Amino acid sequence: MSHPPDPTAAVPDLIGTVDMPAEMERIRAARFTGRDPDNLVTAIVDGDGVVVQISFGALVGSRTSDLVEGAVLAAVAAAQDRMDDAWQALAVRMAPADTEATGPEAIPDGLELAFDPTAEEEVP
């Protein structure tokens, strides 16, 4: 006697998968460091991209304010890039292996975008 196919056979084994809420909390609690190319400024952001610390190197006093401003912005951007990398790595780990979705539909439930990729950019 033949048995009907198991309908759960096509469902991926969920044992040992990533605990998304815990991983999201881990990233939000983490700190990400970035530096400008000249190592004048170090910035630290939290898992939401909020600046929590800025440190200046010893040589910053001999630089112009415009150069220091650029160094601060570069350090913050570098730190936020590292934070983005952590969120992207989690998204990749959470994405089903058999899909090739891209765009907003590829973002796992629970991750929030800081912008609406479908919105039209307003030009002044």
For each residue, the residues with C-beta under 8 A, 3 or more apart:
1:
2:
3:
4:
5: 9
6: 9
7: 10
8: 11
9: 5 6
10: 7
11: 8 14
12: 96 97
13: 16
14: 11 17
15:
16: 13
17: 14
18: 23 90 93 94
19: 22 23
20: 23 24 90 94 108 110
21: 24 25 110
22: 19 25 26
23: 18 19 20 26 27 90 93
24: 20 21 27 28 90 110 111
25: 21 22 28 29
26: 22 23 29 30
27: 23 24 30 47 83 86 87 90
28: 24 25 46 47 48
29: 25 26 46 47
30: 26 27 46 47 83 86
31: 44 45 46 52
32: 44 45 46 47 79 80 82 83 86
33: 42 43 44 79 82
34: 42 43 44 45 74 75 76 77 78 79 80 81 82
35: 39 41 42 43 75 78
36: 39 40 41 70 71 72 74 75 78
37: 74
38: 71
39: 35 36 42 57
40: 36 56 57 59 60 63 67 68 71
41: 35 36 54 55 56 57 60 68 71 72 74 75
42: 33 34 35 39 53 54 55 57 75
43: 33 34 35 51 53 54 55 72 75 76 78 79
44: 31 32 33 34 51 52 53 54 79
45: 31 32 34 48 49 50 51 52 76 79 80 83
46: 28 29 30 31 32 49 50 52 83
47: 27 28 29 30 32 83 86
48: 28 45
49: 45 46 80 83 84 114
50: 45 46
51: 43 44 45 54 76 79
52: 31 44 45 46
53: 42 43 44
54: 41 42 43 44 51 72 75 76
55: 41 42 43
56: 40 41 60 68
57: 39 40 41 42 60
58: 61
59: 40 62 63
60: 40 41 56 57 63 68 71
61: 58
62: 59
63: 40 59 60 67 68 71
64: 67 68
65: 68 69
66: 69 70
67: 40 63 64 70 71
68: 40 41 56 60 63 64 65 71 72
69: 65 66 72 73
70: 36 66 67 73 74
71: 36 38 40 41 60 63 67 68 74 75
72: 36 41 43 54 68 69 75 76
73: 69 70 76 77
74: 34 36 37 41 70 71 77 78
75: 34 35 36 41 42 43 54 71 72 78 79
76: 34 43 45 51 54 72 73 79 80
77: 34 73 74 80 81
78: 34 35 36 43 74 75 81 82
79: 32 33 34 43 44 45 51 75 76 82 83
80: 32 34 45 49 76 77 83 84
81: 34 77 78 84 85
82: 32 33 34 78 79 85 86
83: 27 30 32 45 46 47 49 79 80 86 87
84: 49 80 81 87 88
85: 81 82 88 89
86: 27 30 32 47 82 83 89 90
87: 27 83 84 90 91 111
88: 84 85 91 92
89: 85 86 92 93
90: 18 20 23 24 27 86 87 93 94 108 111
91: 87 88 94 95 106 107 108 111
92: 88 89 95
93: 18 23 89 90
94: 18 20 90 91 108
95: 91 92 99 101 106 108
96: 12 99
97: 12
98:
99: 95 96 106
100:
101: 95 105 106
102: 105 106
103: 106 117
104: 107 113 117 118
105: 101 102
106: 91 95 99 101 102 103
107: 91 104 111 113
108: 20 90 91 94 95 111
109:
110: 20 21 24
111: 24 87 90 91 107 108
112:
113: 104 107 116 117
114: 49
115: 119
116: 113 119
117: 103 104 113
118: 104
119: 115 116
120:
121:
122:
123:
124:
